[in-house]
Amino acid sequence: RKVGNRLILEMALDELMHYTRSHFAREEEYMKRFGYPEYAAHCRAHHSFSARVEALRWEYLHGLRNDIHTDLLDYLWQWLMNHIAEADKHYSSFIAGLAKTRGDADGIAQPAPA
């Protein structure tokens, strides 16, 4: 049973890394496109998240840590509470403000001038 649980966790970590890479890339593309003033700081936070999850994954896959469940869950919880609930709210408010000033209902049809 332990082997099956290990495989499930490895697959979950791989999926988490795949999802976050594509999500962060898409989000960063929009931020850059619309001239989000906190773009660099937001990208650094994304990089920090990815590096931490990748480090946990590497340690687990190489047998340096047998149980990362608690650390991973704690880290994901902190990310949800700090980044998504705060930093992503600032970003979405910025986009909503652009939509209002440009008369664009969804806020993504008209990028900032280059």
BELMOMO-V273903 format. One record per pair of residues at least 12 apart in sequence whose C-alpha atoms are under 7 Angstrom apart, sorted by the first residue. I is the first residue (numbers start at 1). GAP is how many residues later the second one is. D is the distance in whole Angstrom. If there is no record, write none. Layout:
i=I gap=GAP d=D
i=I gap=GAP d=D
This chain:
i=13 gap=44 d=6
i=24 gap=22 d=7
i=28 gap=15 d=7
i=33 gap=78 d=6
i=33 gap=79 d=6
i=34 gap=77 d=5
i=34 gap=78 d=5
i=35 gap=77 d=6
i=95 gap=12 d=6
